[in-house]
């Protein structure tokens, strides 16, 4: 067996990629493949974990499972096989890590705060082209049609990862959770009690 010496930054990236893959991505993909993101009936909890709360007799489950009162299936209009492979194989994550390492000083000087970053960062065509070339070098199949379908999601994910590298992991979630989706906005109003017309 040959010894491999990694620079501390490279070692960190390898370890973080493994942690993300094992703890977040793999469980999400398993649920996605079982249809849990699209159909409430695909989510199953063993009866042995079922418990009723004392006051309102609401059903909860031991072992970390919850079932939302209002199920909203995942919006897949922007998903394509190309985007799915970019995520599953960690291509976007690797690309952004390399991009950030190469452009750290410029990014830090341009975006001194989250507000500036959020308002001014743009997924420039040159960066998109570099990502596509990187994906091709990793053996992914590419089609303009699939890329165009997922362009908004890809841009958002790249922005979220760069934001996390510039600031912190909270920025990652803030960027990804921004939405102009009317269904999402209606759900928020329902949950907060502003609009009960969904009852």
Backbone as JSON Lines, residues from 0, in Angstrom:
{"i":0,"aa":"X","n":[0.84,-1.18,0.0],"ca":[0.0,0.0,0.0],"c":[0.89,1.24,0.0]}
{"i":1,"aa":"X","n":[0.53,2.21,-0.8],"ca":[1.33,3.41,-0.97],"c":[0.84,4.51,-0.03]}
{"i":2,"aa":"X","n":[1.75,5.2,0.64],"ca":[1.39,6.32,1.5],"c":[1.04,7.52,0.64]}
{"i":3,"aa":"X","n":[0.0,8.23,1.04],"ca":[-0.41,9.43,0.32],"c":[-0.33,10.59,1.3]}
{"i":4,"aa":"X","n":[0.33,11.65,0.89],"ca":[0.45,12.84,1.74],"c":[-0.5,13.9,1.2]}
{"i":5,"aa":"X","n":[-1.38,14.38,2.07],"ca":[-2.33,15.41,1.67],"c":[-2.02,16.71,2.4]}
{"i":6,"aa":"X","n":[-2.14,17.81,1.69],"ca":[-2.07,19.14,2.28],"c":[-3.24,19.26,3.26]}
{"i":7,"aa":"X","n":[-3.09,19.99,4.39],"ca":[-4.19,20.08,5.36],"c":[-5.52,20.5,4.75]}
{"i":8,"aa":"X","n":[-5.5,21.42,3.79],"ca":[-6.74,21.85,3.13],"c":[-7.37,20.72,2.34]}
{"i":9,"aa":"X","n":[-6.53,19.94,1.65],"ca":[-7.04,18.8,0.9],"c":[-7.61,17.74,1.83]}
{"i":10,"aa":"X","n":[-6.94,17.48,2.92],"ca":[-7.41,16.5,3.9],"c":[-8.76,16.92,4.45]}
{"i":11,"aa":"X","n":[-8.91,18.2,4.78],"ca":[-10.17,18.72,5.3],"c":[-11.28,18.5,4.29]}
{"i":12,"aa":"X","n":[-11.02,18.81,3.01],"ca":[-12.04,18.65,1.98],"c":[-12.44,17.19,1.81]}
{"i":13,"aa":"X","n":[-11.48,16.29,1.83],"ca":[-11.78,14.86,1.7],"c":[-12.63,14.4,2.87]}
{"i":14,"aa":"X","n":[-12.25,14.79,4.08],"ca":[-13.0,14.38,5.27],"c":[-14.41,14.97,5.28]}
{"i":15,"aa":"X","n":[-14.53,16.26,4.94],"ca":[-15.84,16.91,4.93],"c":[-16.75,16.29,3.88]}
{"i":16,"aa":"X","n":[-16.19,15.95,2.73],"ca":[-16.99,15.33,1.69],"c":[-17.54,13.99,2.18]}
{"i":17,"aa":"X","n":[-16.71,13.22,2.87],"ca":[-17.17,11.93,3.41],"c":[-18.24,12.13,4.47]}
{"i":18,"aa":"X","n":[-18.05,13.1,5.34],"ca":[-19.04,13.36,6.39],"c":[-20.37,13.78,5.78]}
{"i":19,"aa":"X","n":[-20.33,14.72,4.84],"ca":[-21.55,15.16,4.18],"c":[-22.24,14.01,3.46]}
{"i":20,"aa":"X","n":[-21.48,13.2,2.75],"ca":[-22.03,12.09,2.0],"c":[-22.72,11.1,2.94]}
{"i":21,"aa":"X","n":[-22.06,10.77,4.04],"ca":[-22.58,9.75,4.95],"c":[-23.76,10.24,5.78]}
{"i":22,"aa":"X","n":[-23.67,11.47,6.31],"ca":[-24.66,11.93,7.27],"c":[-25.83,12.68,6.67]}
{"i":23,"aa":"X","n":[-25.65,13.31,5.52],"ca":[-26.72,14.14,4.96],"c":[-27.18,13.62,3.6]}
{"i":24,"aa":"X","n":[-26.27,13.49,2.67],"ca":[-26.66,13.19,1.3],"c":[-27.24,11.79,1.17]}
{"i":25,"aa":"X","n":[-26.56,10.76,1.7],"ca":[-27.06,9.39,1.54],"c":[-28.44,9.18,2.15]}
{"i":26,"aa":"X","n":[-28.7,9.63,3.4],"ca":[-30.06,9.46,3.93],"c":[-31.12,10.21,3.12]}
{"i":27,"aa":"X","n":[-30.8,11.41,2.65],"ca":[-31.75,12.15,1.83],"c":[-32.05,11.42,0.52]}
{"i":28,"aa":"X","n":[-31.0,10.88,-0.1],"ca":[-31.2,10.16,-1.35],"c":[-32.03,8.9,-1.14]}
{"i":29,"aa":"X","n":[-31.81,8.19,-0.03],"ca":[-32.61,6.99,0.25],"c":[-34.09,7.36,0.38]}
{"i":30,"aa":"X","n":[-34.38,8.43,1.11],"ca":[-35.76,8.88,1.25],"c":[-36.34,9.33,-0.08]}
{"i":31,"aa":"X","n":[-35.52,10.01,-0.87],"ca":[-35.93,10.48,-2.2],"c":[-36.28,9.29,-3.09]}
{"i":32,"aa":"X","n":[-35.41,8.25,-3.08],"ca":[-35.64,7.07,-3.92],"c":[-36.88,6.3,-3.48]}
{"i":33,"aa":"X","n":[-37.24,6.35,-2.19],"ca":[-38.44,5.67,-1.7],"c":[-39.7,6.51,-1.96]}
{"i":34,"aa":"X","n":[-39.53,7.71,-2.49],"ca":[-40.68,8.56,-2.8],"c":[-41.16,9.41,-1.65]}
{"i":35,"aa":"X","n":[-40.4,9.49,-0.56],"ca":[-40.84,10.21,0.63],"c":[-40.96,11.71,0.41]}
{"i":36,"aa":"X","n":[-40.3,12.22,-0.61],"ca":[-40.37,13.65,-0.88],"c":[-41.58,14.03,-1.72]}
{"i":37,"aa":"X","n":[-42.25,13.01,-2.29],"ca":[-43.31,13.3,-3.25],"c":[-44.69,12.81,-2.83]}
{"i":38,"aa":"X","n":[-44.74,11.82,-1.95],"ca":[-46.01,11.2,-1.62],"c":[-46.03,10.87,-0.14]}
{"i":39,"aa":"X","n":[-46.99,11.42,0.56],"ca":[-47.1,11.2,2.01],"c":[-47.24,9.71,2.33]}
{"i":40,"aa":"X","n":[-47.9,8.96,1.46],"ca":[-48.12,7.54,1.7],"c":[-46.84,6.71,1.59]}
{"i":41,"aa":"X","n":[-45.76,7.29,1.08],"ca":[-44.49,6.57,0.97],"c":[-43.69,6.6,2.26]}
{"i":42,"aa":"X","n":[-44.14,7.41,3.21],"ca":[-43.42,7.54,4.48],"c":[-44.03,6.57,5.48]}
{"i":43,"aa":"X","n":[-43.23,5.68,5.98],"ca":[-43.72,4.66,6.91],"c":[-42.93,4.7,8.21]}
{"i":44,"aa":"X","n":[-43.68,4.62,9.33],"ca":[-43.07,4.52,10.65],"c":[-43.53,3.2,11.28]}
{"i":45,"aa":"X","n":[-42.64,2.47,11.89],"ca":[-43.06,1.24,12.56],"c":[-44.03,1.54,13.71]}
{"i":46,"aa":"X","n":[-45.05,0.7,13.86],"ca":[-46.01,0.88,14.96],"c":[-45.34,0.83,16.33]}
{"i":47,"aa":"X","n":[-44.22,0.13,16.41],"ca":[-43.54,0.01,17.7],"c":[-42.98,1.35,18.17]}
{"i":48,"aa":"X","n":[-42.85,2.32,17.27],"ca":[-42.32,3.64,17.63],"c":[-43.43,4.65,17.89]}
{"i":49,"aa":"X","n":[-44.71,4.24,17.72],"ca":[-45.84,5.15,17.82],"c":[-46.14,5.49,19.28]}
{"i":50,"aa":"X","n":[-46.46,6.75,19.52],"ca":[-46.78,7.22,20.86],"c":[-47.77,8.37,20.71]}
{"i":51,"aa":"X","n":[-48.72,8.48,21.63],"ca":[-49.68,9.59,21.61],"c":[-49.34,10.56,22.74]}
{"i":52,"aa":"X","n":[-49.38,11.85,22.42],"ca":[-49.1,12.84,23.45],"c":[-50.24,12.86,24.47]}
{"i":53,"aa":"X","n":[-49.94,13.31,25.67],"ca":[-50.9,13.23,26.76],"c":[-52.09,14.17,26.62]}
{"i":54,"aa":"X","n":[-51.84,15.39,26.2],"ca":[-52.92,16.38,26.19],"c":[-53.72,16.35,24.89]}
{"i":55,"aa":"X","n":[-53.07,16.47,23.76],"ca":[-53.79,16.56,22.49],"c":[-53.88,15.24,21.74]}
{"i":56,"aa":"X","n":[-53.3,14.19,22.31],"ca":[-53.33,12.86,21.7],"c":[-52.8,12.88,20.26]}
{"i":57,"aa":"X","n":[-51.79,13.68,20.02],"ca":[-51.17,13.72,18.7],"c":[-50.2,12.56,18.59]}
{"i":58,"aa":"X","n":[-50.15,11.96,17.41],"ca":[-49.25,10.83,17.21],"c":[-47.85,11.35,16.92]}
{"i":59,"aa":"X","n":[-46.89,10.85,17.68],"ca":[-45.48,11.12,17.42],"c":[-44.76,9.78,17.37]}
{"i":60,"aa":"X","n":[-43.54,9.79,16.89],"ca":[-42.8,8.55,16.73],"c":[-41.44,8.66,17.4]}
{"i":61,"aa":"X","n":[-41.07,7.62,18.13],"ca":[-39.73,7.56,18.7],"c":[-38.73,7.3,17.59]}
{"i":62,"aa":"X","n":[-37.48,7.53,17.85],"ca":[-36.47,7.27,16.82],"c":[-36.28,8.43,15.87]}
{"i":63,"aa":"X","n":[-36.82,9.59,16.2],"ca":[-36.53,10.78,15.4],"c":[-37.49,11.04,14.26]}
{"i":64,"aa":"X","n":[-38.63,10.35,14.22],"ca":[-39.54,10.56,13.09],"c":[-40.68,11.49,13.42]}
{"i":65,"aa":"X","n":[-41.01,12.38,12.5],"ca":[-42.19,13.22,12.64],"c":[-42.94,13.21,11.32]}
{"i":66,"aa":"X","n":[-44.22,13.41,11.38],"ca":[-45.03,13.54,10.18],"c":[-45.67,14.91,10.22]}
{"i":67,"aa":"X","n":[-45.41,15.75,9.24],"ca":[-46.0,17.09,9.27],"c":[-47.52,17.05,9.14]}
{"i":68,"aa":"X","n":[-48.19,18.05,9.72],"ca":[-49.65,18.14,9.6],"c":[-50.04,18.41,8.16]}
{"i":69,"aa":"X","n":[-49.26,19.2,7.48],"ca":[-49.53,19.53,6.09],"c":[-48.35,19.06,5.26]}
{"i":70,"aa":"X","n":[-48.58,18.08,4.4],"ca":[-47.51,17.53,3.57],"c":[-47.45,18.28,2.25]}
{"i":71,"aa":"X","n":[-46.28,18.81,1.92],"ca":[-46.09,19.51,0.66],"c":[-45.02,18.75,-0.11]}
{"i":72,"aa":"X","n":[-45.39,18.12,-1.23],"ca":[-44.4,17.35,-1.98],"c":[-43.31,18.25,-2.55]}
{"i":73,"aa":"X","n":[-42.16,17.65,-2.76],"ca":[-41.01,18.39,-3.32],"c":[-41.33,18.87,-4.72]}
{"i":74,"aa":"X","n":[-40.88,20.06,-5.01],"ca":[-41.02,20.63,-6.36],"c":[-39.87,20.11,-7.21]}
{"i":75,"aa":"X","n":[-40.19,19.34,-8.22],"ca":[-39.14,18.76,-9.06],"c":[-39.06,19.41,-10.44]}
{"i":76,"aa":"X","n":[-39.72,20.55,-10.61],"ca":[-39.73,21.16,-11.94],"c":[-38.34,21.57,-12.4]}
{"i":77,"aa":"X","n":[-37.42,21.84,-11.48],"ca":[-36.08,22.26,-11.88],"c":[-35.04,21.16,-11.79]}
{"i":78,"aa":"X","n":[-35.46,19.94,-11.55],"ca":[-34.51,18.84,-11.39],"c":[-34.34,18.08,-12.7]}
{"i":79,"aa":"X","n":[-33.13,17.67,-12.95],"ca":[-32.8,16.88,-14.14],"c":[-31.82,15.79,-13.73]}
{"i":80,"aa":"X","n":[-31.6,14.84,-14.6],"ca":[-30.63,13.79,-14.32],"c":[-29.23,14.38,-14.17]}
{"i":81,"aa":"X","n":[-28.92,15.39,-14.98],"ca":[-27.61,16.05,-14.9],"c":[-27.4,16.66,-13.52]}
{"i":82,"aa":"X","n":[-28.39,17.4,-13.03],"ca":[-28.29,18.03,-11.72],"c":[-28.18,16.97,-10.63]}
{"i":83,"aa":"X","n":[-28.96,15.92,-10.75],"ca":[-28.92,14.83,-9.77],"c":[-27.52,14.21,-9.7]}
{"i":84,"aa":"X","n":[-26.91,13.99,-10.84],"ca":[-25.55,13.41,-10.86],"c":[-24.52,14.39,-10.31]}
{"i":85,"aa":"X","n":[-24.7,15.68,-10.6],"ca":[-23.79,16.68,-10.04],"c":[-23.79,16.61,-8.51]}
{"i":86,"aa":"X","n":[-24.98,16.42,-7.94],"ca":[-25.09,16.35,-6.48],"c":[-24.59,15.01,-5.94]}
{"i":87,"aa":"X","n":[-25.06,13.92,-6.51],"ca":[-24.73,12.59,-5.99],"c":[-23.24,12.31,-6.03]}
{"i":88,"aa":"X","n":[-22.57,12.78,-7.06],"ca":[-21.14,12.5,-7.2],"c":[-20.26,13.58,-6.57]}
{"i":89,"aa":"X","n":[-20.88,14.57,-5.97],"ca":[-20.11,15.62,-5.28],"c":[-19.37,16.54,-6.21]}
{"i":90,"aa":"X","n":[-19.81,16.62,-7.47],"ca":[-19.1,17.43,-8.47],"c":[-19.2,18.92,-8.15]}
{"i":91,"aa":"X","n":[-20.38,19.39,-7.77],"ca":[-20.53,20.81,-7.46],"c":[-19.7,21.17,-6.23]}
{"i":92,"aa":"X","n":[-19.74,20.33,-5.23],"ca":[-18.97,20.57,-4.01],"c":[-17.47,20.66,-4.3]}
{"i":93,"aa":"X","n":[-16.95,19.72,-5.07],"ca":[-15.52,19.74,-5.42],"c":[-15.18,20.96,-6.26]}
{"i":94,"aa":"X","n":[-16.05,21.28,-7.23],"ca":[-15.82,22.43,-8.09],"c":[-15.77,23.72,-7.28]}
{"i":95,"aa":"X","n":[-16.75,23.9,-6.39],"ca":[-16.81,25.13,-5.6],"c":[-15.61,25.23,-4.66]}
{"i":96,"aa":"X","n":[-15.19,24.11,-4.08],"ca":[-14.0,24.15,-3.22],"c":[-12.78,24.62,-4.0]}
{"i":97,"aa":"X","n":[-12.59,24.1,-5.2],"ca":[-11.46,24.53,-6.04],"c":[-11.61,26.0,-6.45]}
{"i":98,"aa":"X","n":[-12.83,26.37,-6.86],"ca":[-13.1,27.74,-7.29],"c":[-12.84,28.72,-6.14]}
{"i":99,"aa":"X","n":[-13.32,28.37,-4.95],"ca":[-13.14,29.26,-3.8],"c":[-11.67,29.38,-3.43]}
{"i":100,"aa":"X","n":[-10.96,28.26,-3.43],"ca":[-9.53,28.31,-3.12],"c":[-8.78,29.21,-4.09]}
{"i":101,"aa":"X","n":[-9.14,29.16,-5.37],"ca":[-8.45,29.95,-6.4],"c":[-8.85,31.42,-6.37]}
{"i":102,"aa":"X","n":[-10.04,31.73,-5.85],"ca":[-10.56,33.1,-5.92],"c":[-10.85,33.7,-4.55]}
{"i":103,"aa":"X","n":[-10.31,33.11,-3.52],"ca":[-10.62,33.51,-2.14],"c":[-10.43,35.02,-1.9]}
{"i":104,"aa":"X","n":[-9.26,35.55,-2.24],"ca":[-8.98,36.96,-1.95],"c":[-9.96,37.89,-2.66]}
{"i":105,"aa":"X","n":[-10.23,37.61,-3.93],"ca":[-11.17,38.45,-4.68],"c":[-12.57,38.37,-4.08]}
{"i":106,"aa":"X","n":[-13.04,37.16,-3.75],"ca":[-14.37,36.99,-3.19],"c":[-14.49,37.67,-1.83]}
{"i":107,"aa":"X","n":[-13.48,37.54,-1.0],"ca":[-13.51,38.17,0.32],"c":[-13.5,39.7,0.22]}
{"i":108,"aa":"X","n":[-12.78,40.24,-0.76],"ca":[-12.75,41.7,-0.89],"c":[-14.04,42.24,-1.52]}
{"i":109,"aa":"X","n":[-14.65,41.48,-2.42],"ca":[-15.89,41.92,-3.07],"c":[-17.1,41.83,-2.15]}
{"i":110,"aa":"X","n":[-17.13,40.8,-1.29],"ca":[-18.32,40.54,-0.5],"c":[-17.99,40.58,1.0]}
{"i":111,"aa":"X","n":[-18.0,41.79,1.55],"ca":[-17.64,41.97,2.95],"c":[-18.72,41.59,3.93]}
{"i":112,"aa":"X","n":[-19.95,41.44,3.46],"ca":[-21.05,41.05,4.35],"c":[-22.0,40.14,3.59]}
{"i":113,"aa":"X","n":[-22.83,39.45,4.36],"ca":[-23.81,38.56,3.72],"c":[-24.77,39.36,2.84]}
{"i":114,"aa":"X","n":[-25.19,40.51,3.31],"ca":[-26.15,41.32,2.54],"c":[-25.58,41.69,1.17]}
{"i":115,"aa":"X","n":[-24.32,42.11,1.14],"ca":[-23.68,42.44,-0.13],"c":[-23.6,41.2,-1.01]}
{"i":116,"aa":"X","n":[-23.15,40.11,-0.43],"ca":[-23.03,38.85,-1.16],"c":[-24.39,38.42,-1.72]}
{"i":117,"aa":"X","n":[-25.42,38.45,-0.89],"ca":[-26.73,37.97,-1.3],"c":[-27.32,38.82,-2.42]}
{"i":118,"aa":"X","n":[-27.08,40.11,-2.37],"ca":[-27.63,41.01,-3.38],"c":[-26.8,41.08,-4.66]}
{"i":119,"aa":"X","n":[-25.48,40.88,-4.56],"ca":[-24.62,41.13,-5.72],"c":[-23.99,39.9,-6.35]}
{"i":120,"aa":"X","n":[-23.95,38.77,-5.64],"ca":[-23.32,37.59,-6.23],"c":[-24.16,37.1,-7.4]}
{"i":121,"aa":"X","n":[-23.48,36.8,-8.5],"ca":[-24.16,36.3,-9.69],"c":[-23.4,35.08,-10.19]}
{"i":122,"aa":"X","n":[-24.13,34.07,-10.59],"ca":[-23.54,32.86,-11.18],"c":[-23.2,33.2,-12.63]}
{"i":123,"aa":"X","n":[-22.0,33.75,-12.8],"ca":[-21.59,34.28,-14.1],"c":[-21.42,33.18,-15.13]}
{"i":124,"aa":"X","n":[-21.67,33.49,-16.41],"ca":[-21.55,32.47,-17.47],"c":[-20.19,31.79,-17.51]}
{"i":125,"aa":"X","n":[-19.12,32.53,-17.19],"ca":[-17.78,31.92,-17.2],"c":[-17.67,30.84,-16.12]}
{"i":126,"aa":"X","n":[-18.28,31.1,-14.96],"ca":[-18.25,30.12,-13.87],"c":[-19.1,28.91,-14.25]}
{"i":127,"aa":"X","n":[-20.26,29.17,-14.85],"ca":[-21.12,28.07,-15.29],"c":[-20.4,27.21,-16.32]}
{"i":128,"aa":"X","n":[-19.72,27.85,-17.27],"ca":[-18.96,27.09,-18.28],"c":[-17.86,26.26,-17.65]}
{"i":129,"aa":"X","n":[-17.19,26.84,-16.65],"ca":[-16.13,26.09,-15.96],"c":[-16.7,24.89,-15.21]}
{"i":130,"aa":"X","n":[-17.87,25.06,-14.6],"ca":[-18.52,23.95,-13.91],"c":[-18.87,22.84,-14.89]}
{"i":131,"aa":"X","n":[-19.4,23.2,-16.03],"ca":[-19.77,22.19,-17.04],"c":[-18.53,21.45,-17.52]}
{"i":132,"aa":"X","n":[-17.45,22.18,-17.79],"ca":[-16.2,21.52,-18.21],"c":[-15.68,20.59,-17.12]}
{"i":133,"aa":"X","n":[-15.79,21.03,-15.88],"ca":[-15.35,20.21,-14.76],"c":[-16.2,18.93,-14.68]}
{"i":134,"aa":"X","n":[-17.51,19.08,-14.84],"ca":[-18.41,17.92,-14.8],"c":[-18.07,16.94,-15.92]}
{"i":135,"aa":"X","n":[-17.81,17.46,-17.11],"ca":[-17.43,16.59,-18.24],"c":[-16.13,15.85,-17.95]}
{"i":136,"aa":"X","n":[-15.19,16.55,-17.3],"ca":[-13.91,15.9,-16.97],"c":[-14.08,14.79,-15.95]}
{"i":137,"aa":"X","n":[-15.2,14.83,-15.2],"ca":[-15.51,13.79,-14.21],"c":[-16.39,12.68,-14.8]}
{"i":138,"aa":"X","n":[-16.62,12.75,-16.11],"ca":[-17.36,11.68,-16.79],"c":[-18.86,11.84,-16.81]}
{"i":139,"aa":"X","n":[-19.4,13.01,-16.46],"ca":[-20.85,13.19,-16.51],"c":[-21.31,13.49,-17.93]}
{"i":140,"aa":"X","n":[-22.47,12.97,-18.28],"ca":[-23.08,13.29,-19.57],"c":[-23.75,14.66,-19.44]}
{"i":141,"aa":"X","n":[-23.71,15.43,-20.52],"ca":[-24.25,16.79,-20.48],"c":[-25.2,17.0,-21.65]}
{"i":142,"aa":"X","n":[-26.29,17.7,-21.37],"ca":[-27.17,18.17,-22.46],"c":[-27.63,19.57,-22.11]}
{"i":143,"aa":"X","n":[-27.72,20.42,-23.11],"ca":[-28.18,21.8,-22.9],"c":[-29.57,21.81,-22.27]}
{"i":144,"aa":"X","n":[-30.43,20.9,-22.73],"ca":[-31.82,20.86,-22.25],"c":[-31.86,20.6,-20.74]}
{"i":145,"aa":"X","n":[-31.09,19.63,-20.27],"ca":[-31.08,19.32,-18.84],"c":[-30.45,20.44,-18.04]}
{"i":146,"aa":"X","n":[-29.39,21.03,-18.57],"ca":[-28.75,22.13,-17.86],"c":[-29.71,23.31,-17.73]}
{"i":147,"aa":"X","n":[-30.36,23.67,-18.81],"ca":[-31.3,24.79,-18.77],"c":[-32.43,24.53,-17.79]}
{"i":148,"aa":"X","n":[-32.89,23.29,-17.7],"ca":[-33.96,22.94,-16.77],"c":[-33.52,23.15,-15.32]}
{"i":149,"aa":"X","n":[-32.26,22.87,-15.02],"ca":[-31.75,22.92,-13.64],"c":[-30.87,24.12,-13.35]}
{"i":150,"aa":"X","n":[-30.74,25.02,-14.29],"ca":[-29.8,26.14,-14.16],"c":[-30.02,26.95,-12.88]}
{"i":151,"aa":"X","n":[-31.28,27.22,-12.54],"ca":[-31.58,28.02,-11.36],"c":[-31.16,27.29,-10.08]}
{"i":152,"aa":"X","n":[-31.42,25.98,-10.01],"ca":[-31.04,25.21,-8.83],"c":[-29.52,25.1,-8.71]}
{"i":153,"aa":"X","n":[-28.86,24.88,-9.84],"ca":[-27.4,24.79,-9.84],"c":[-26.79,26.1,-9.35]}
{"i":154,"aa":"X","n":[-27.29,27.21,-9.89],"ca":[-26.78,28.53,-9.5],"c":[-27.0,28.78,-8.02]}
{"i":155,"aa":"X","n":[-28.16,28.4,-7.51],"ca":[-28.47,28.6,-6.1],"c":[-27.56,27.76,-5.22]}
{"i":156,"aa":"X","n":[-27.3,26.52,-5.63],"ca":[-26.45,25.63,-4.84],"c":[-25.0,26.12,-4.82]}
{"i":157,"aa":"X","n":[-24.52,26.57,-5.98],"ca":[-23.16,27.12,-6.05],"c":[-23.05,28.35,-5.16]}
{"i":158,"aa":"X","n":[-24.04,29.23,-5.24],"ca":[-24.04,30.44,-4.41],"c":[-24.06,30.07,-2.93]}
{"i":159,"aa":"X","n":[-24.87,29.09,-2.55],"ca":[-24.96,28.67,-1.15],"c":[-23.62,28.13,-0.65]}
{"i":160,"aa":"X","n":[-22.95,27.32,-1.47],"ca":[-21.66,26.76,-1.06],"c":[-20.59,27.84,-0.94]}
{"i":161,"aa":"X","n":[-20.58,28.78,-1.87],"ca":[-19.61,29.88,-1.8],"c":[-19.91,30.74,-0.57]}
{"i":162,"aa":"X","n":[-21.18,31.0,-0.31],"ca":[-21.57,31.76,0.87],"c":[-21.13,31.08,2.16]}
{"i":163,"aa":"X","n":[-21.26,29.75,2.19],"ca":[-20.82,29.01,3.38],"c":[-19.31,29.15,3.57]}
{"i":164,"aa":"X","n":[-18.57,29.11,2.46],"ca":[-17.11,29.25,2.56],"c":[-16.72,30.66,2.98]}
{"i":165,"aa":"X","n":[-17.45,31.66,2.53],"ca":[-17.14,33.05,2.87],"c":[-17.55,33.39,4.31]}
{"i":166,"aa":"X","n":[-18.69,32.87,4.75],"ca":[-19.24,33.29,6.04],"c":[-19.4,32.11,7.0]}
{"i":167,"aa":"X","n":[-20.51,31.39,6.91],"ca":[-20.71,30.24,7.79],"c":[-21.82,29.36,7.22]}
{"i":168,"aa":"X","n":[-22.1,28.26,7.89],"ca":[-23.08,27.31,7.36],"c":[-24.5,27.86,7.4]}
{"i":169,"aa":"X","n":[-24.76,28.83,8.26],"ca":[-26.1,29.44,8.27],"c":[-26.39,30.11,6.93]}
{"i":170,"aa":"X","n":[-25.38,30.72,6.33],"ca":[-25.54,31.37,5.03],"c":[-25.94,30.35,3.97]}
{"i":171,"aa":"X","n":[-25.35,29.17,4.04],"ca":[-25.7,28.1,3.1],"c":[-27.21,27.87,3.11]}
{"i":172,"aa":"X","n":[-27.79,27.74,4.29],"ca":[-29.22,27.46,4.41],"c":[-30.07,28.68,4.05]}
{"i":173,"aa":"X","n":[-29.6,29.86,4.39],"ca":[-30.35,31.07,4.04],"c":[-30.47,31.22,2.54]}
{"i":174,"aa":"X","n":[-29.38,30.96,1.83],"ca":[-29.41,31.09,0.36],"c":[-30.31,30.02,-0.25]}
{"i":175,"aa":"X","n":[-30.16,28.78,0.19],"ca":[-30.96,27.7,-0.39],"c":[-32.44,27.83,-0.08]}
{"i":176,"aa":"X","n":[-32.77,28.43,1.07],"ca":[-34.17,28.51,1.47],"c":[-34.88,29.75,0.96]}
{"i":177,"aa":"X","n":[-34.17,30.63,0.26],"ca":[-34.84,31.77,-0.35],"c":[-35.74,31.23,-1.45]}
{"i":178,"aa":"X","n":[-36.9,31.84,-1.59],"ca":[-37.82,31.3,-2.57],"c":[-38.75,32.38,-3.1]}
{"i":179,"aa":"X","n":[-39.09,32.25,-4.39],"ca":[-40.15,33.08,-4.95],"c":[-41.32,32.16,-5.32]}
{"i":180,"aa":"X","n":[-41.35,30.99,-4.69],"ca":[-42.35,29.98,-4.96],"c":[-43.65,30.35,-4.24]}
{"i":181,"aa":"X","n":[-44.75,30.52,-4.99],"ca":[-46.02,30.91,-4.39],"c":[-46.59,29.83,-3.48]}
{"i":182,"aa":"X","n":[-46.36,28.57,-3.81],"ca":[-46.85,27.48,-2.95],"c":[-46.14,27.53,-1.6]}
{"i":183,"aa":"X","n":[-44.82,27.74,-1.63],"ca":[-44.05,27.84,-0.4],"c":[-44.54,29.01,0.44]}
{"i":184,"aa":"X","n":[-44.74,30.16,-0.2],"ca":[-45.21,31.34,0.52],"c":[-46.59,31.1,1.13]}
{"i":185,"aa":"X","n":[-47.48,30.41,0.38],"ca":[-48.81,30.09,0.91],"c":[-48.7,29.16,2.11]}
{"i":186,"aa":"X","n":[-47.79,28.19,2.05],"ca":[-47.59,27.27,3.18],"c":[-47.11,28.02,4.41]}
{"i":187,"aa":"X","n":[-46.19,28.96,4.23],"ca":[-45.7,29.76,5.35],"c":[-46.85,30.54,5.98]}
{"i":188,"aa":"X","n":[-47.7,31.14,5.15],"ca":[-48.84,31.89,5.68],"c":[-49.8,30.97,6.43]}
{"i":189,"aa":"X","n":[-49.97,29.77,5.93],"ca":[-50.84,28.81,6.6],"c":[-50.28,28.41,7.96]}
{"i":190,"aa":"X","n":[-49.0,28.09,7.99],"ca":[-48.35,27.64,9.22],"c":[-48.35,28.75,10.27]}
{"i":191,"aa":"X","n":[-48.15,29.99,9.84],"ca":[-48.12,31.11,10.79],"c":[-49.5,31.65,11.13]}
{"i":192,"aa":"X","n":[-50.54,31.09,10.53],"ca":[-51.9,31.5,10.84],"c":[-52.4,32.7,10.07]}
{"i":193,"aa":"X","n":[-51.6,33.23,9.14],"ca":[-52.01,34.39,8.35],"c":[-53.12,34.03,7.36]}
{"i":194,"aa":"X","n":[-53.13,32.77,6.91],"ca":[-54.11,32.35,5.9],"c":[-54.54,30.93,6.25]}
{"i":195,"aa":"X","n":[-55.81,30.76,6.57],"ca":[-56.31,29.42,6.92],"c":[-57.2,28.86,5.82]}
{"i":196,"aa":"X","n":[-57.15,29.41,4.62],"ca":[-58.01,28.94,3.54],"c":[-57.65,27.53,3.06]}
{"i":197,"aa":"X","n":[-56.48,27.01,3.48],"ca":[-56.11,25.65,3.09],"c":[-56.83,24.61,3.92]}
{"i":198,"aa":"X","n":[-57.49,25.05,5.02],"ca":[-58.21,24.1,5.88],"c":[-59.38,23.6,5.13]}
